[in-house]
Amino acid sequence: MALTQRQQQILDYIRRYLAENEFPPSIREIMRALNISSTSVVNYNLNVLVEKGYITRHRELARGIRLVELPAAPEEEPAEAVISIPILGTIAAGLPIPVPDTISVPEDYIRLTRDITQEAGDIYALRVRGDSMIDALINDGDIVIMKHQKEARNGELVAVWLKNEKETTLKRFYREGNRVRLQPANPFMEPIYTSADNVEIQGKVILIIRQPSLSSN
């Protein structure tokens, strides 16, 4: 299963540490070694590594991390077949939320094989917040892979910047005369109606990466 760059760094560090010390690192040692901002970020990514089958954890032990030996793939993907896609932040699948006008530094990367996207051009990723697109199988916490483009066809699932409100949202796009309808995929939520000149298309969804539901422990 695909790992983000940060998850791969943590996994590689655990392997190196075990090889040098014959016991696993603590969460704080991982945090300091990889310049991660907090232990909660380390804990989140360790939980993902557990969910994806790379490690196990004994939560009552400070050094309770154990590597899971995965069977080797019969043939490795050539380097050029794998691409790193920048995760540029969060987008609302619900009521629009304010975001910076531009995001220059990715918060992380996700690695995918090139054939998965089947798209050319500028590709980036966003984390989803909210549940307005649940009938489109996009849940809170999922990651959407976006193709950067400035135009959209009716029915396409797009990231939209609302200029006057300075907010962004993830919805299906429909042009209706001089106005635009931004349609949620949730029967309990109303569409957003706005003038066409208030809408700036930032990209369309080309792939959805479902994220596992992680407990808070």
Order of alpha helices (4+ residues) and beta strands (2+ residues): alpha-alpha-alpha-beta-beta-beta-beta-beta-alpha-beta-beta-beta-beta-beta-beta-beta
